[in-house]
Amino acid sequence: MRPESVLALLLCLALAGPAEAWEKAPKPAARLSEAGRSNVMLAQAYLEAGKVDAAEQRAKAALASDGDVAVAHATMALVRAKQNQHDKARGEFKRALALAPADGAVLNAYGSWLCGQGEREPADAAFQLALQDRMNSTLQPLVNAGQCALMGREWSKGEGYLRQALAIAPRNRSILLMLGETQLQLGRPMEARAFVERADSLGPDARTLAMAVRAEDAAGDAISSARYRKRLNQEFPNYKPTGEGAPKQ
């Protein structure tokens, strides 16, 4: 992950805490000091590199200088989650939420964590609150809410979120492919084909070709299916599909 902003870290944090924490009236959020910002970014970089112990030291330093800032606690929460110390992670997440209960990035991360725990209804509520914060991008909460719905096989609900996300990022391949999946699951192969064709126009990609094969098979177009299958074998000979596209054992 590129350290483009301090809150970029929160877009993929696993955040947890009770609903009461983020239902309180929002308070002005404290900002990171320069030292805290540096330590948060270094912790983030170390986590990306798999150096969890080094990340922990930097997260501790961020808390020492900026213990009243949500992102410092969220950074430590991420470290604890990577260490599989989930009780400690939850405590840090709760502190982050108490400090920034209305922050869209924090709520988005909270929802992502809840979804990963299988708590999809509370996750959806958190995403909805994240979308109310116009100071932060709505794209990531929409994408994460859509993904969470798909994990629960709530295809129509996921489609709604993902179509909104696509309106913001019309050339995002991942969104296009998730929408293609929703159409296949909803029995709409022609709509799936349209999303796949848009994804294919973005350049070579094994996942796109694999979904194209599935879409054409579902549409009953053996010729187009064979054409995509040939491309997949020629362009990505080592590709092994997983999930819905995986061969049956």
Summary of the structure (lengths in Angstrom):
residues: 249
radius of gyration: 20.4
end to end distance: 35.3
largest distance: 63.6
contacts: 824
relative contact order: 0.08
helix: 71%
strand: 0%
